[in-house]
Amino acid sequence: MPKPSAAFPVMMVVAAALVDDRGRVLVQRRPAGKALAGLWEFPGGKVEPEESPEDALVRELREELAIDIDAAALTALTFASMALTDRHLLLLLYVCREWRGDPRPLEASALAWQHPAGLRQLEMPPADAPFIAVLEAALASSA
């Protein structure tokens, strides 16, 4: 795997596994016109310079889903590290069980609530798919 450099920067991205009181996780479908269009993913986005991962996720969830989250409600769960064509992706996944508002797809083409096992039936980006087993284990142990 190539080492990151000025020509191969690290892109930090955050995502949330929003878990409802029935143990389902929210995923969103990437809209037409975007990279990986049509695939299902955990909501989130890029961390901006001078922004903590938690603050970035709070901002992204407000922008993408019109919900408000306190950073203290985010629990870091796992991460994925993947070389892309022009950069290296570091994707951090958090679990969140508390938010204000009803999620709406402001930037996605659709939203779906799925039990973790049901996520296996969805086409997901390569960095998101490995999170399913970790989520299954984490949510089973907290049930």
C-alpha positions in Angstrom: 0.0 0.0 0.0 1.5 3.4 -1.0 2.4 5.8 1.8 0.5 9.1 2.0 2.5 12.1 0.8 1.8 15.6 -0.4 0.8 14.0 -3.8 -1.2 11.3 -2.0 -3.0 13.0 0.9 -5.1 11.4 3.6 -8.8 12.2 3.4 -10.6 11.8 6.7 -14.3 11.0 6.5 -16.8 10.4 9.3 -20.0 8.4 9.3 -22.7 7.6 11.7 -24.6 4.4 12.5 -27.8 6.1 13.8 -29.5 3.3 15.8 -33.3 3.6 16.6 -35.1 2.1 19.6 -35.8 -1.1 17.5 -32.1 -1.7 16.8 -32.3 -0.6 13.2 -29.6 1.5 11.5 -30.2 4.3 9.1 -28.5 4.2 5.7 -28.8 6.6 2.8 -28.6 6.1 -1.0 -26.1 8.1 -2.9 -27.8 10.3 -5.5 -27.3 10.3 -9.2 -24.4 12.4 -10.4 -22.2 11.6 -7.4 -19.4 9.1 -7.2 -20.7 5.7 -6.2 -24.3 6.8 -7.1 -27.0 4.3 -6.1 -25.0 2.7 -3.4 -26.2 2.7 0.2 -23.9 4.3 2.9 -23.8 5.4 6.4 -24.5 9.2 6.5 -21.6 11.5 7.1 -18.9 13.3 5.2 -15.5 14.9 5.0 -13.7 16.4 8.0 -12.8 20.0 7.2 -9.5 21.6 8.2 -9.5 22.7 11.9 -12.6 20.6 12.6 -12.7 17.6 15.0 -14.2 14.4 13.6 -17.1 14.7 16.1 -17.8 18.3 15.1 -17.7 17.3 11.4 -20.2 14.6 12.0 -22.6 16.8 13.9 -22.4 19.3 11.0 -22.7 16.7 8.3 -25.8 15.1 9.9 -27.4 18.5 10.2 -26.7 19.2 6.5 -27.6 15.8 5.2 -30.5 14.7 7.4 -31.7 17.9 9.2 -31.1 16.4 12.6 -29.3 17.8 15.6 -26.8 15.7 17.6 -24.7 16.5 20.6 -21.1 15.4 20.0 -21.2 13.7 23.4 -23.9 11.3 22.0 -21.3 9.9 19.5 -19.4 6.8 20.4 -16.4 5.8 18.2 -16.9 2.2 17.0 -14.4 1.4 14.2 -12.6 2.7 11.2 -11.6 1.7 7.6 -8.4 2.6 5.9 -8.3 2.3 2.1 -6.0 3.5 -0.7 -7.9 5.3 -3.5 -6.7 6.4 -6.9 -5.5 9.9 -5.8 -5.7 9.8 -2.0 -5.9 7.6 1.1 -9.3 7.3 2.8 -9.6 7.1 6.5 -13.3 6.5 7.4 -14.3 6.7 11.1 -17.6 5.1 12.1 -19.5 6.3 15.2 -22.7 5.0 16.8 -25.4 7.4 17.8 -28.7 6.6 19.6 -29.9 10.1 20.5 -30.8 12.9 18.1 -33.4 15.6 17.7 -35.6 15.7 14.7 -36.7 13.2 12.1 -34.1 12.3 9.5 -34.9 13.6 6.0 -32.9 12.9 2.8 -31.7 16.4 2.0 -28.7 15.2 -0.1 -29.5 11.5 -0.6 -32.0 9.9 -3.0 -33.5 7.8 -0.2 -33.2 6.7 3.4 -33.8 3.2 4.8 -33.9 1.8 8.3 -32.3 -1.7 8.4 -31.4 -4.2 11.1 -27.6 -4.8 10.8 -28.1 -8.2 9.1 -30.3 -6.6 6.5 -27.5 -4.3 5.5 -25.8 -7.3 3.9 -28.5 -7.2 1.2 -27.6 -3.7 0.1 -24.9 -2.6 -2.3 -22.5 -0.5 -0.3 -19.2 1.3 -1.0 -16.2 -0.9 -0.3 -15.2 1.1 2.8 -18.7 0.8 4.4 -19.4 -2.9 3.9 -16.9 -4.2 6.5 -18.7 -2.1 9.1 -21.7 -4.5 9.0 -20.1 -7.3 11.1 -18.7 -4.8 13.6 -22.2 -3.2 14.0 -23.9 -6.6 14.3 -21.5 -7.6 17.2 -21.7 -4.2 18.9 -25.5 -4.0 18.7 -25.9 -7.6 19.8 -23.8 -7.0 22.9 -25.8 -3.9 23.8 -29.2 -5.5 23.4 
